[in-house]
Amino acid sequence: MKRVFNFNPGPANLPLEVLEEAQKELTNYKDTGMSVMEISHRSKEFEEIIEQAETSMKELLGIPDNYRVLFLQGGASTQFFMIPMNYLREGETADYILTGSFAEKAYKEAVKIGKVNVAGSTKDSNFNRIPSPDELNFSPSPSFVHITSNNTIFGTQWKDYSIFGDFPLAADMSSDILCGPLDVSRFALIYAGAQKNLGPSGVTVVIIREDMLEKVPAELPSMLKYNIHAENNSLYNTPPSFSVYMVNLILQWVKKEGGLEKMKEKNEKKSSLLYEAIDQSDGFYKGHAVKESRSIMNVTFRLPDEEKEKKFISEATSRGLVGLKGHRSVGGIRASIYNAMPLEGCEKLADFMEEFKK
């Protein structure tokens, strides 16, 4: 079996152990004689899957009792408008901090729904950093503050959430959820598309504080109301059952690997290998993100010219190091090293970087 080291930003690599378990159960789940994709979402077998997934998410992240975990559809992009539709009312203001393309997309959806204040932005430096606390200008009493915790395209990541105080904080954590421990109590709502650390595309995980469920406007369509999904345990309509099943397998794998402290340790080691290769290259490789804002999930850098970048990508691919082409807005190289990327993949990439430079 040929397996490459997959550095794609999403859909991204999944743990081989999880893929093999899903393969083993694909045609006959728990002796039902059916695939998970075939069993009813009202069956006890599937209810056990979705309940275990919620319980495991709460256990891994240490989620307080006054939060729910929901499994929704539509990707993070649906959350871009669903959050303001639920929580941005007439006469209120929401604060958005713009640190990359997806933060901008969320902002553009919100302004269609209500009044939005840009509380901070690093667009003038092509989103190469996270703004400092003294650069942020919050509204007097925002209905919520929205951030994107990790910026896959630009390779930056928030490190400190304490600066938001008691503001209701909503975070798009699609590309760094489960990368390490997290104080969920600082957030009113967290959402994450699953195609990076959580599993395959098709399901979006939402972690929401229960008091936010009480604020949902009655006039919204049912599918856009968080409280409806919570009351029905994410089974108001037919869920993306196979994706939820895969998320559950991923969560069990993370627990088996030692939990989020171990994930953080591994991710910091992997990213350090690549950042050291950049920093010790005498300027041959130039990182896009400033050091204080560097992501441990997405490492972005440039080479001296585009021809060398094309050659780098081509030669890396021939060695089984795939998915390294940077986003068009940044160019260069992007190595996405989510939880499922083994240390060996980053070691091989760092070695190749040194060899290519020479």
C-alpha positions, 0 to 999 in steps of 0.5 A: 500500500502506497501512503504519502505524507499529506500536507494538504490544508483540508481535506487533510490527512487522517490517522491510518489507524482510524482509516483502517478501523473504518475500512474494517467496519465499512460493510458490517457495523457492529454485526448489523449487516449494514454500513454506518452509512446505511443504518438509521440515524434513529437507531440505537447504534447511531445514537450511541455513536453521536452520544459517545462523540459528544461525551468524548469531546467534552472529556478531551477538552474539559468542557464545563457542564453548561455547554452542549456539543452539536454536530451540524452541516454546512461547514464553517461557512454556514456558521458565518451567517448562522451566528449573526442571525442568532445573536446580532439583533437590531440596535446591537453591534458585533465585533470582528477581528480580521486576521485572514481570509476566513475571518474576512469571509465571516465578517462579510456575511455578518455585515449583511445581517447587522451592524459590525465593528472591525475591532482589529485587522492585520490586513495591511501586513498581509495578515502575517501576525495576530494583532496585539491587545493595544491594537484592538478597539472593542465596542462598548458592549458587543453582542459577541466578538468573533475571531478565527483562532488559526489562519490556515492560509497565512500560518498565524494562530491566536495564543492568548484568549484572556484579552477578551475578558467577559465578552461573549467570544465566538471562535472559528477553530476549524484548523486548530481544534484539538491541537492542544488543551483549551479553556472552553469556559472563555468562549460563548461558542466555538465552531469547527469544520471537520476536514482538518483535525476532526475527521472528513468533511461533511460535519461541523462541530459546534460547542455552545454555552447553554445561556446562548441557546436561550437567546435564539430568536423565535422567528428563525427557520428551524434549521438555523436555530441552535436551540432546536439542534440542542433539544434534538441532540443534533438529530433534528434532521438526518445528520451526516452520519458517516462523518459523525462516525469518523469524528467519533473514531478520531476522538477515541484515537486522540484519547488513545494517543494520550489526550490533548497535552500529548497532542500539543507536545507532538505538534510543537515538536513537529512545527519546531522542526520546520521553523528551525529549518526556516530560521537556520537557512540563512534567508533561503527560506523566509517565513510569512508569519512573524515569530510571535504569531506562528501557527503550530498547524500551518507552516508558511514560507517563501523561497528566493523566487517562484521558479525555485518554489515550483521546483521545490514542490515538484521534487517534494512531491516526487519524494512522497511529500505532497500538498505543499503549494501555498495559497495564491494570496500568499504563494510559496509553500504551506505545510499543514501538519495537523494532529494526524501528521506523524513526526516522521513526515516533518522530519523528512520535510525538514531534511528535504528543505536542507538538501534542497537549499544546498 
